[in-house]
Amino acid sequence: MSERADGRNVDVVGMWVTTDGYIRQELLPEGRYDEARGERRSAYTGRYTVTGSHLDYIDDIGFTATGDIRDGVLYHEHLVLYREERPPPREGSSWRPSR
């Protein structure tokens, strides 16, 4: 499934992690991503686009990959990533939950 029934894109912005925490992929609001692997920060960086619930990635050296969000889980090539829970907003914080 690559399109939502209502034709809108899925909200993907945030941190996505594997169950063991080894791979951490941050999808930034401006269409960039930054992926850490273990202790290696910014192991992969690049840009992404979203069409419905489908993601297309192109890293900064030209490698391409795809992903799909199904039931709130990001299936990115052979990886399965889960959205990291965000802490509740602190008083005076500008952070607000996504809707």
C-alpha positions in Angstrom: 0.0 0.0 0.0 1.6 3.3 -1.0 -1.3 5.7 -0.7 -3.6 6.5 2.2 -7.3 6.2 1.4 -7.6 10.0 1.9 -4.7 10.7 -0.5 -2.7 12.5 2.2 0.9 11.7 3.3 1.6 9.9 6.5 3.5 11.9 9.2 6.9 10.3 9.3 8.9 13.1 11.0 10.8 11.9 14.1 13.2 9.3 15.3 12.7 5.7 14.2 14.7 2.9 15.8 15.2 -0.9 15.5 14.2 -2.9 18.5 17.8 -3.3 19.7 18.4 0.4 19.3 21.4 -0.2 17.0 20.0 1.7 14.0 18.4 5.1 14.7 17.0 7.0 11.7 15.9 10.6 12.3 13.5 11.9 9.6 13.7 15.7 9.7 10.8 18.0 8.7 12.7 19.5 5.8 13.0 16.2 4.0 16.4 15.2 5.2 17.4 12.1 7.2 20.3 11.3 9.5 20.9 7.6 10.3 23.2 6.4 13.1 24.5 2.8 13.4 25.7 1.8 16.8 28.2 4.4 18.0 28.7 5.8 14.4 26.7 9.0 14.2 25.5 10.2 10.8 26.5 6.9 9.2 24.1 7.7 6.4 22.6 11.1 5.5 20.5 12.2 2.7 17.0 13.2 1.7 13.6 11.5 1.5 10.2 12.1 0.0 6.9 10.8 1.1 4.0 9.7 -1.1 1.1 8.5 1.0 2.8 5.9 3.2 5.7 5.2 0.9 9.2 6.8 1.3 11.9 7.2 -1.3 15.4 7.8 0.0 18.5 9.1 -1.8 21.6 9.4 0.3 24.3 12.0 -0.1 26.4 9.8 -2.3 23.6 8.7 -4.6 22.5 5.4 -3.1 18.7 4.9 -3.2 16.3 2.9 -1.0 12.6 2.7 -0.2 10.4 2.3 2.8 6.7 1.9 3.7 4.8 2.7 6.8 2.3 0.0 7.8 0.4 0.0 11.1 2.8 2.6 12.5 5.9 0.6 11.7 8.6 1.7 9.1 9.7 -1.1 6.9 12.9 0.3 5.3 14.4 -2.3 2.9 15.4 -5.2 5.3 15.0 -3.1 8.4 12.0 -2.8 10.7 11.9 0.5 12.7 9.6 1.8 15.3 8.8 5.4 16.1 10.6 6.4 19.3 8.3 7.7 21.9 8.6 11.4 22.6 8.6 12.6 26.1 5.7 14.7 27.3 6.1 18.4 26.8 7.7 20.4 29.6 6.0 23.5 30.8 7.1 26.4 28.6 8.3 23.9 25.9 7.5 24.6 22.2 7.2 20.8 21.5 3.7 19.7 20.7 2.6 16.1 19.8 2.1 15.5 16.1 -1.4 14.8 14.9 
